[in-house]
Every structure is written in C-alpha cells, then in structure tokens.
C-alpha cells in the first residue's frame, strides 16, 4: 500500500492544466472581481500556519499560499480540504 502523502504526490504529478501562483493580494483581487467561484482552502501548521487557496478561472488554476487567512466572500463556494497537493514545478 502506498502511503497517503506519496499517493497524493503521485496524483499531483498526473494533474493536467496550468497552475498559476499568485501573491495573496492578487488572489484576493481575483476573488473580489468575480462571484460563484469554487475556492479550495487548506491549512498546514509547521513552524506557523500556512494557508493554501486554489480556484479555477477561465481554464487556469490559480493558487496562493499565505501566512494570513484570506477573506472569502459568501458569493463563492468554499471547500475546506484536509490537504492540497500541487505539482512540483
């Protein structure tokens, strides 16, 4: 059996599409300019808490990592994930 983290990493490598990393303020601006987006969020606590946010917009997947929690409007659907695996680039 493959350990969960190794399996998640392998699945992340199979992902297709373009992943665009944004600064937290740019990601927040993307959310503010749109409505009805599905926003996936997860947090990891290791030497402080890091929040990861992802959303798809016009065929691209935008994501950011932030030490501060972002404000996600109720105009969007928020999906709280246990963890998020991104392809290594």
HULINWO-V321324 format. One record per helix or strand of 2 or more residues. SS is the DSSP state (helix for helix, strand for strand). FROM is the first residue (numbers start at 1). TO is the last residue. If there is no record, write none. Layout:
{{SS/FROM/TO} {SS/FROM/TO}}
This chain:
{{helix/4/14} {strand/19/21} {helix/24/33} {strand/38/45} {strand/49/57} {strand/60/66} {strand/77/80}}
